[in-house]
Amino acid sequence: MKIIDFVKERILFIIISLMILLFTSILLLTLKVDFYAIVFIFVINFIGILIYHIYDYFNRKKYYDELLNNLDALDKKYLISDVIDEGSFLESKILYNIINETTKSMKDDISDLRINNKEYREYIELWVHEVKTPIASSKLLIENNKSELTKSIDEEISKIEMYIEQVLFYARSNTLEKDYIIKELDLKTVVNKVIRRNSKVLIENKIKIEILDIEKIVYTDIKWLEFIINQIVSNSIKYVDKNKLENKVKFYTKNIGENVVLYIEDNGIGMNEKDVIKAFEKGYTGENGRRFGKSTGIGLYLSKKLTQKLGLAINLESEIKKGTKIGIVFPINKMFIFE
């Protein structure tokens, strides 16, 4: 709180006070009161007014400076109500009551929102669990009645499974801290699991898999990492370049500083510069998504969100007709392992 601002706020009151003192002095002078007595009365009153304003300024300055310092120190500014004092002057008491009332109202709304979100997430998880039963039954029927028609149906059901998994992971992504275990993992094991999961569609699309130097140990949650890698592989399959003689997806790692980086590189249709910049934005499908009509714009968005929550990083490079390369960065740090 600056003194110049305080004076500006009180300037009208100060002018009126000085005018009253001056008027009083003139009145006393006309009543033939001793001049020195008038001067004494004027000075005493002036000093009293000055002392009041000085005390009021420092009292308010101390309160507001402490309030602003506490606010700056808070990561979550809405917690200011927990550190604010009532103060000794009227405005501070009013401000204290306003902040406490608004904070209480906000906390009530947040509590309701959390309950609604929890109920929504529980419903989604229950729905996913229930819908898996008819999918499993359909796959069993397909297995027992193999034909070109059932083969096509099986492909579509596999896509449904992937989208259902996306829904489940999206619902859980905001409460990830309650649903993961960081532990030591072998990257090769996770990559092989994703490849086996997609083996049928990889073979059907004649996509060659190339694996180089991925026998690396990293620290993260296996379930969430498998989901992230699967989203990337699914995109590579979705956007193959059918004009090329050979399509491939390449897995390899590099040690960069204190990090291990897993690269997943394909030679598909690639993306233009604008799409690369916006690739991780929620719902952004880009030119390829609009052209092929297969993209939801959720896969890469979820991958980015989950890597951030896991303390990892993800980056993307791509060029039209040359392919796309995605890197997942794993810090070499055992500090946050939970067995």
ABEGO torsion letter per residue (X at the ends): XBAAAAAAAAAAAAAAAAAAAAAAAAAAAAAGBBAAAAAAAAAAAAAAAAAAAAAAAAAAAAAAAAAAAAAAABABAAAAAAABBAEABAAAAAAAAAAAAAAAAAAAAAAAAAAAAAAAAAAAAAAAAAAAAAAAAAAAAAAABBBAAAAAAAAAAAAAAAAAAAAAAAAAAAAAAAABBBBBBBAAAAAAAAAAAAAAAAAAAGBBBBBBGABBBBBBBAAAAAAAAAAAAAAAAAABBAABABBBBBBBBBBBEABBBBBBBBABAEBBAAAAAAAABBGBAEAAAAAAGABAGAAAAAAAAAAAAAGBBBBBBBBBGAEBBBBBBBBBBAAABBX
